Amino acid sequence: MLTWPHADSDWAAQLTEVLPTFAQIATAISRDEPVLNVCRDAQHQAEVADLLSSNGTHSHHLGFALADSDDTWARDHGPITTLTVEGPCLNDFVFDGWGGKFAASRDNRINRELARQGIFAGAPMLSHPLVLEGGALETDGQGTLLATRSSVLDRARNPDLSSADIEQSLRDTLGFRRFLWLDHGQLSGDDTDAHIDILARFTDPHTIVYAAAPGNDSDNAELAAMYRQLRGFRDIDGNPYHLRELPFPGVQRDASGRRLPAGYANFLITNQSVLLPVYDVAADASALQLLQDCFPDRRVVPIDCRAIIEQNGSLHCLTMHFPVGVSLTNAADTTA
């Protein structure tokens, strides 16, 4: 799922720069699996379809849906799917713009609007009162949640709930049984309160890749403290995780000099590929090799995300995946 930028979104001033990147992402995903493109109206859909056609996107893997939006971060406003004995279930949590930092009322309605249109054929959707973003969650697929306290156990998001209340809700709604809470990891330029998907990711149930910064960088202390916590965590078998340090992409800034939250942890796994954000720096090659080592059965596809990080997110943040069993009406069926 990609929610496309438009002239009445937060990307209005950057559409010329960012639309080709969205097209590149959609094209890379469509090579492996269907892409549901969420557009604000019929005219927007026609414009997106023309752009994708001219970009050579695999048309048999393209689907479209209409829902108005404030922004484009589908990882945070899109539905989170759980697999149950009855089949896939879509979970619609409240999205409030990361604790009320940004307008999000239209984004918060997208899931219910798509469900009303019958886009998620055959998969029920449950709405929950908990404020929660998908980018704040990382899992080994075996009941473990890796997350930062600051982005999940946050009183700005859920002021009436204790940490124990939120943990119980995560057990009840998403099936988590183990909680690995990080107390560190804030990146310069990040406005999500340290989403885990820009910091540390599972590449298998026993391996975590993580962001790091050199000793003279302002982010070093936070990331070094995060690493020390990761080093103390244990996997589902009770063993220390295999930790692999991601390269440092250097300091990336916008035209005003503001530092941007660039990193390599925000990759997207598809059926046959891993899409990796890159920044036209020497460290890109090392990051590509590290991810190829971690995913030997997938091709690693670099996506230049310099235009994307201007809005403080990257590749994984823009996308929400669906497992097999969720049939996207107007899109080809998923294959894995």
C-alpha positions in Angstrom: 0.0 0.0 0.0 1.2 3.4 -1.0 -0.6 6.6 -0.2 0.4 9.1 -2.9 1.2 12.8 -2.3 -0.9 15.5 -3.8 -1.2 19.3 -4.0 -3.2 19.4 -0.8 -0.8 17.2 1.3 2.3 18.0 3.2 4.3 17.4 0.1 2.8 20.2 -1.9 6.0 22.2 -2.3 8.0 19.1 -3.2 5.8 17.2 -5.7 8.1 17.6 -8.6 11.0 16.1 -6.7 9.2 13.4 -4.8 6.8 11.9 -7.4 9.6 10.1 -9.4 10.7 8.5 -6.2 7.2 7.2 -5.4 7.1 5.8 -9.0 10.4 4.1 -8.5 9.2 2.5 -5.3 5.9 1.4 -6.8 7.8 -0.1 -9.8 10.2 -2.0 -7.7 7.4 -3.5 -5.5 5.3 -4.3 -8.5 8.1 -6.5 -9.8 7.4 -8.9 -7.0 3.8 -8.3 -5.8 0.7 -6.2 -6.1 0.7 -2.5 -5.2 -2.4 -0.8 -3.8 -2.1 2.9 -4.8 -4.3 5.2 -2.6 -5.2 8.4 -4.4 -7.3 11.4 -3.2 -9.7 11.4 -6.1 -10.3 10.2 -9.7 -8.1 13.0 -11.3 -5.3 12.1 -8.9 -5.6 8.5 -9.7 -5.4 9.2 -13.5 -2.2 11.3 -12.9 -0.6 8.5 -10.8 -1.6 5.9 -13.4 0.0 7.9 -16.2 3.2 8.4 -14.2 3.4 4.7 -13.4 2.7 3.7 -17.0 5.5 6.0 -18.3 7.8 4.6 -15.6 7.3 1.0 -16.9 5.6 -0.3 -13.8 4.1 -3.8 -14.1 0.5 -2.9 -14.8 -0.9 -6.4 -13.9 0.3 -5.7 -10.3 -1.3 -2.3 -9.9 -4.5 -1.5 -8.0 -6.1 1.8 -7.1 -8.4 3.1 -4.3 -9.7 6.6 -3.5 -9.4 8.2 -0.1 -8.3 11.7 0.8 -5.2 12.1 2.9 -3.1 14.6 4.8 0.2 12.9 4.2 1.7 9.7 2.9 3.1 7.6 5.7 1.2 4.4 5.1 3.3 2.5 7.6 1.8 4.6 10.3 -1.8 5.1 9.1 -2.3 1.8 7.2 -3.9 -1.3 8.8 -1.7 -3.8 10.7 -2.6 -7.4 9.7 -2.5 -10.3 12.1 -3.0 -13.9 11.1 -5.6 -15.9 13.1 -7.0 -19.4 12.8 -9.8 -17.9 10.8 -7.4 -16.1 8.4 -6.0 -12.5 8.1 -7.5 -9.8 10.3 -6.9 -6.1 9.6 -6.3 -3.9 12.7 -7.2 -0.2 12.5 -5.6 1.8 15.2 -5.9 5.6 15.8 -3.4 7.7 13.9 -3.1 11.2 15.4 0.0 12.6 13.7 2.6 11.2 16.2 1.0 12.5 19.3 -0.7 15.5 17.7 2.3 17.0 16.0 0.7 17.2 12.6 -2.8 17.2 11.1 -4.0 13.6 10.6 -7.8 13.5 10.6 -8.0 12.5 6.9 -5.2 9.9 7.3 -7.0 8.4 10.3 -10.1 7.8 8.1 -8.3 6.0 5.2 -8.5 2.4 6.5 -12.2 2.6 7.3 -12.9 4.3 3.9 -11.0 1.5 2.0 -12.8 -1.1 4.0 -16.2 0.6 3.3 -15.4 0.4 -0.4 -14.6 -3.4 -0.1 -11.0 -3.0 -1.0 -9.8 -5.6 1.5 -12.0 -8.4 0.2 -12.6 -11.2 2.7 -10.5 -9.8 5.5 -12.4 -8.3 8.5 -11.2 -5.0 10.0 -11.3 -4.3 13.7 -11.0 -0.7 14.9 -9.2 -0.1 18.2 -9.1 3.0 20.4 -5.3 2.7 21.0 -3.1 5.4 19.3 -0.4 3.3 17.5 1.7 3.5 14.4 3.1 0.6 12.4 6.5 2.2 12.2 6.8 1.9 15.9 6.6 -1.9 15.8 9.2 -4.4 14.9 8.7 -8.1 15.3 10.5 -11.4 14.8 7.2 -13.0 13.7 7.2 -15.2 16.7 5.6 -13.1 19.3 8.4 -10.7 20.1 7.9 -6.9 19.9 11.0 -4.7 19.6 10.1 -1.0 20.1 11.1 2.2 21.9 9.2 3.2 25.0 9.1 6.8 23.7 7.0 6.0 20.6 4.6 3.4 22.0 4.3 3.9 25.8 3.7 7.6 25.2 1.4 9.7 27.3 0.9 12.2 24.5 -0.6 9.5 22.4 -2.5 7.6 25.0 -2.8 9.9 28.1 -5.3 7.7 29.9 -3.4 4.4 29.6 -0.5 3.1 31.7 2.4 1.2 30.2 0.8 -2.0 31.6 -2.5 -1.1 29.9 -0.8 -0.6 26.5 1.2 -3.8 26.8 -2.1 -5.7 27.5 -3.7 -4.0 24.5 -0.8 -5.1 22.3 -1.2 -8.7 23.6 -4.9 -8.7 22.9 -4.9 -7.0 19.5 -1.6 -8.1 17.9 -0.7 -11.2 19.8 2.7 -10.1 21.3 4.0 -12.3 24.1 7.5 -10.8 24.6 8.4 -7.1 24.9 11.9 -5.7 24.3 11.8 -2.0 25.2 14.5 0.4 24.1 15.1 3.6 26.1 17.4 5.2 23.6 17.7 5.8 19.9 16.5 9.4 19.1 17.9 10.5 15.7 18.4 14.1 14.8 15.6 15.3 12.6 13.2 12.5 13.6 9.7 13.6 14.7 8.2 10.2 15.5 9.7 10.0 19.0 12.1 7.3 17.8 10.2 4.9 15.7 12.0 1.5 15.7 12.0 1.2 11.9 14.7 3.9 11.5 16.8 2.3 14.3 16.8 -1.5 14.5 15.3 -4.3 12.4 15.0 -8.0 12.5 16.5 -9.7 9.4 15.6 -13.1 10.9 14.4 -14.2 14.4 18.0 -14.2 15.7 19.6 -11.2 13.9 19.1 -7.5 14.4 20.7 -4.8 12.2 21.0 -1.4 13.9 21.9 2.2 13.2 25.1 3.7 14.6 27.0 6.9 14.4 30.7 7.8 14.8 32.1 9.1 18.1 32.2 12.7 16.9 28.6 12.7 15.8 25.8 14.3 17.9 23.7 11.1 17.5 26.5 8.8 18.8 25.6 8.8 22.5 21.9 7.8 21.9 22.8 5.1 19.4 25.6 3.7 21.5 23.2 3.5 24.5 20.7 1.7 22.2 23.4 -0.7 21.1 24.2 -1.5 24.7 20.6 -2.4 25.4 20.3 -4.5 22.2 23.4 -6.4 23.4 21.6 -7.3 26.6 18.4 -8.6 24.9 17.8 -12.3 24.3 16.1 -14.1 21.4 13.2 -16.6 21.7 15.7 -19.3 22.4 17.4 -17.4 25.3 20.5 -16.5 23.3 22.0 -13.1 22.6 21.0 -11.7 19.3 23.4 -11.6 16.4 23.9 -7.8 16.0 25.1 -6.3 12.8 26.0 -2.6 12.6 24.6 -0.6 9.7 26.9 1.9 8.0 26.6 5.6 8.8 25.4 7.5 5.7 26.9 10.8 6.9 25.0 13.9 7.9 22.2 14.8 5.4 20.7 18.3 5.5 18.0 20.1 3.7 18.5 23.5 1.9 18.0 25.4 5.2 20.7 23.4 6.9 18.3 21.3 9.0 19.6 17.8 9.7 17.5 14.9 8.3 17.1 11.5 9.8 19.0 9.5 7.1 19.8 5.9 7.7 19.7 2.4 6.3 17.4 0.6 8.7 14.3 1.8 6.9 14.4 -0.9 4.3 11.3 -2.7 2.9 11.1 -6.5 2.4 9.0 -7.8 -0.5 8.5 -11.3 -1.9 11.8 -11.5 -3.7 13.5 -8.2 -2.9 14.8 -5.9 -0.2 14.3 -2.2 -1.1 17.1 -0.2 0.5 17.1 3.6 1.0 20.3 5.1 -0.3 21.7 8.7 -0.4 24.4 8.8 -3.1 27.2 8.4 -0.6 30.1 5.9 -0.4 28.4 4.1 2.5 25.6 3.0 0.2 27.7 0.2 -1.2 28.5 -1.2 2.2 24.9 -1.1 3.3 23.9 -2.9 0.1 26.4 -5.7 0.8 25.4 -6.0 4.4 21.7 -6.4 3.5 22.6 -8.9 0.7 24.4 -10.9 3.3 21.4 -10.9 5.6 18.9 -11.7 2.8 20.9 -14.1 0.4 17.7 -15.3 -1.2 16.5 -11.8 -2.2 17.8 -9.1 -4.6 18.7 -5.8 -2.8 17.3 -2.9 -4.8 18.7 0.6 -4.0 16.2 3.5 -3.9 17.5 7.0 -3.8 15.5 8.5 -0.8 17.1 11.9 -0.6 13.8 13.6 -1.6 11.8 11.4 0.8 13.9 12.3 3.9 13.1 16.0 3.4 9.8 15.1 5.2 11.6 13.1 7.9 10.8 9.6 6.8 12.0 7.0 4.3 11.1 3.9 2.3 9.6 1.6 4.9 7.7 4.5 6.4 5.9 5.1 3.1 4.6 1.5 2.7 2.4 -1.0 4.4 2.5 -4.6 3.5 -0.2 -7.3 3.5 0.3 -11.0 3.9 -1.2 -13.7 1.7 -4.9 -14.1 2.2 -5.7 -10.4 2.0 -7.2 -10.0 -1.5 -7.0 -6.4 -2.6 -10.0 -5.6 -4.8 -8.9 -4.0 -8.0 -5.4 -5.3 -7.5 -3.9 -8.7 -8.3 -3.8 -11.2 -5.5 -0.7 -11.4 -3.3 1.6 -14.3 -3.9 3.5 -14.7 -0.6 
